[in-house]
Amino acid sequence: MKFLEVSIIVEFEEDIYIARCPVIQGAFAEGETPEDAVKELVDVLKMILEYRKERKEEFPEDMIIDANKIITSLPIGMK
């Protein structure tokens, strides 16, 4: 199985969290918590990917990873 590796950004705006994937047009979602926003974004990304698959659109090779690798970034606060 292959996976798409994308960066996401979660921001707090006007009492709601917004998660977005800047490299995929239209990929954003809202939630009451950062976790909710990310979960919603995953659903949005799945819909976008399925749509693109149906249209036989390709993704850049550098965005595709195999199932043996998971990459994540975590924000660490510093003073």
C-alpha positions, 0 to 999 in steps of 0.5 A: 500500500502507498500513502501520500505524504503531505504537511498540514497546518492547524491554526486557531481562528475566531474560536475554531481550529482550522486544519489545512493542507497547503499543497492540495487545493481545497484541502481544509477543515474546521473543528472545535479542537485541533484533533477534530480539525485534523480528523475532518481534514483526513476525511476531506483529503480522502474525498479529494484523493478519490476524486483525483483517482477517478479522474486519473490525475497523478501525484508528484512522486516525492509525495508518495511513500510506502506503508513502512514509513510514517512521518510527522512533525510536532510543534514544541514550545520554546521560551 
